């Protein structure tokens, strides 16, 4: 094969989305852990697969990677089932669990074995280890004696080893310090900007909120909301707090404004901050906080789902409707 | 552009054709490497090697001259391989589950039968190497002892092949037990306990005539003793069917359906 000019990616025959799940369903031990999960990921995007622990994120990702057989539905990567990829490591970088490494194997050796398996130039191993911030001493350490953060970096290095077009990462921010999360964000952003597709899961919204540009929210095995991050966050009202909350609530009600208490203790109002501010001023209520509820929308959904408050949607639905319902 | 992102772009290119399926030979090489590149794996193989050499030294130094022949040496020198290599076969499979490396392994090679085939091939190659080591150790021991016994160096060619077969099948029995149970401790215990139990139960139950067609000790021992009769071959065959082929098939079926977590 003729050498290609870097950084152009080798074109794989792709029809449709880079990642596509259609009606994925999985029953384990008589319980439906994933039900009718449908979403797709396009090139150039970072999709956050978000949900509380036990929501079915990992099971979905395992089905996507051919490690678990769906009871219904199908999942494809680059237009085919994962198992039909001749050398998947060269197309799809997978990190499903950073802890799933042999404790008695050295970090560098784990990477060398993976490189050998997929026929990757072993010369990539050392620069990649340096890139993920594992120095020589760390790479020589047996994995059993590495911290979760180090294993996470090792796992990311392994996922990048085959120069893939698609990354599937389960809880990649887990165990990383804030500096590590920033590093991960830059790395993945660049990966996506060069046409790569990233699907990453997290149970902590705040951890990945700035990292993703698309969001799929899953809870109780079902997709509850999906769409662009900004689209889901836009126009979600105003967060307001007052020393005297009852007075504020009364003032808002008098002005015909709908307000709802957030888990954080603020009131979420379906109006512009200016109008809320005027209402408070007219009633003589002292505000201690007033601002746009940017991000609160997603957080609201998330909190609602975590506490199991989101109603299981019946029949045909638009994810965005669920989101709106969960907020109001 | 961040430094990490820049560095990512500057990495060496991964290599030729990204859609070339890794060959079985490549996967076998990887599995051989995985047998030895962990702490437990390394010391297990080292113990086999050291045990083999130690057995040869002890035989040369202490045994009766009548036993210091190449064949006599071989019968003793083979013991570390016969006992420990099947354990390496077990671990080759069960470590993937116990250490959860199956997740990464099958994400790189999703056709699970190919992984199991590569493991069986790796186990076989390691066994042939172990048999060669046994032969070399026995020869060195014989040369050192120089027993001065008639026919000290006589070894039928068939027996060399049988030695290799004994080592290979023994390790594959381990692979099979590992594949059926997918857990190190139960598989190793079963590997030693089940054949013994089989022998005891069959003796007590008075079904020895039937049971010895599947008795690991008596069925396979002739492989090490010299040229075998047709009946001995048949018994070795049925024994291997029960203790090697059946577990391998059941294990392959189980692995192909297992949820990898």
Interface residues (C-beta under 8 A of the other chain):
Chain A: X1 X3 X4 X6 X7 X10 X12 X28 X62 X65 X66 X67 X68 X69 X82 X83 X85 X86 X87 X88 X89 X90 X91 X92 X94 X96 X97 X99 X100 X101 X102 X103 X104 X105 X106 X109 X113 X114 X116 X117 X118 X119 X120 X121 X123 X124 X127 X128 X130 X131 X142 X158 X160 X161 X162 X163 X183 X186 X187 X189 X190 X191
Chain B: X1 X2 X4 X5 X7 X8 X9 X10 X11 X12 X13 X14 X15 X16 X17 X18 X19 X20 X21 X22 X26 X27 X29 X30 X33 X34 X37 X38 X39 X40 X41 X95 X99 X100 X101 X102 X103 X104 X105 X106 X107 X108 X109 X110 X111 X257 X259 X260 X261
